[in-house]
Amino acid sequence: MNRKAYATDLTDAEWALLAPFIPPAEPGGRPRSTDMREGVNAIFYLPRGGCAWRLLPHEFPTWKTVYHYQRAWRRAGLWEHIHSVFRARLRVLAGRKAEPFACRRIALKSSGLIICATTYTSPPITGFIIPRPCAPVMMRY
């Protein structure tokens, strides 16, 4: 990284935690030429900077490349997986169970009588499989 850092850039410690989740390049074809740390920095820059994809600063990879990775990882569920893994780690560090128990109160209305029921759910952390990239989709910008 030969540029001045943005406030949204990952520190070395943050990148060390996040890098194992970044999928490796697909076998065969061209080798990956994009610095994935810069790509992730660009993804984090967009919502904070409040800019459009095409207005991404030139220090980052091209907007089309950043958009491709962001969209592929979102569709594959990578961001949700990362969130659930770090949530579980933080809960354990705080001395709580890794998985939260969600409690919902459901009100059932039956013939003018309201019945309240409480349901408990605990979604498991499942394995994560990244699907093969899908065909490109034409979009207007």
N, C-alpha and C positions, 0 to 999 in steps of 0.2 A: 504494500500500500504506500505509494509515493505521493500522497496528497495530504492536505490539512484535514484532520478528522472532523466529522460532523457530530453534533450532540447525540444523534441517534445511532452512531456506529457502535458495534459490539466491542467490548474490551477483550483482551486476550483470554481472561478467565471465563467470560461469557461464551466466547467462541469455543473454548475447550469443552464446555458443557453441551453446546448445541451441535458441534461438528459431527458427532457420531450419528445423529439423526438424519443428516443430509444423505440422500441416496447416492450411491456411486454411479458413475457413468454406465450406460448400457453397453454390454459387450458387442464388439463388431462396430462397424461404421467409423466415423471420425472420432478421434479422442476429444474429450471435453477441453475447450480452450478458455472457458469462463472461470474466473476466480470465484468460487462459491461463497466465500466470505464477503466479497464485494456485492455479490448478488443478494445475499441476505441483508446486508447493510442497506441496499437500495430498497428492498421490500419494506424495511422498517422506516426508511426515510419518508416514503410516500404519505402515509397517514399523518405523520407529524408535520411534514412540510406542507401538506395540504395542496399538493400540485397534481396535475393530470399526468398520466403515464408518459405522454410525449414531452412533457416539460421536466423530465428527470435530468438532473445535472449530468454533464458530459463525463465527469470523473467516474461514474458508475458504468456498468455494462449497458448495452443498448436497451432501450425500453422494451423492445419486443422480446429480448432474451429474458429480462427480469419478469415481464408479464407471463411468459411461458412457464417459467419455474414456479412462480407464485400460483398460477392457475392449476398446474399439474399437481402441486403439493396440496392445494386446497381440496381438489377433487378426490385425491387419494386419501384424504383424512390425516395428512401428516401433522398439521397444526394442532388438531384436536388430540392426536396421540401425544405430541410433545407436551401439551398442556396437562393431560391426565398423568403423565409420568412425573412431571415436576410437581404437580399438586400432591401426588402420593408421597413423593420425597419430602416435601415441606411438612406435610401432616405428620409423618413419622418423626422428623426432627423436632416438631412441636410436642411430641409425646402422645399423639392421637393415632387412631387406626388409619391405615393407608387409604381405605375407601370410606367416603362419607356415606351415612345413611340419610337418604332424602326422605323427608316426611311431608306428605301432602294431605291436606284435609279436603275431602271431596264432599260436596253437598249434593244430595240427591233429592229432587223435589218429586214427591209422589202424592197425588190427590190432596194437595194443600199442606201436607205434612213434610217438614224438612228433616231429612235423616243425614247425619254427619258420619262419615267414615274416614278413618286414617289409614293410609297405605304406606308401607315402607318399601323402598327399592334401593338396591345397592348394585349399580352397574359394574361389572368386572372389567379390569384392564385386560384387554385382549391383545393377542399378537398383532403385529402390523405388517401387512403385505402391500407393497407398492405395485399397482397394476402397470402393465406396459403402457407407454404413452398412446393416447388416442390420436385419431386423425385431426389435423388442424381444422379449426372452425373459422369461417370468414366472419369478421365482425367489423362494424363501422366505428370509426373513432372521430 
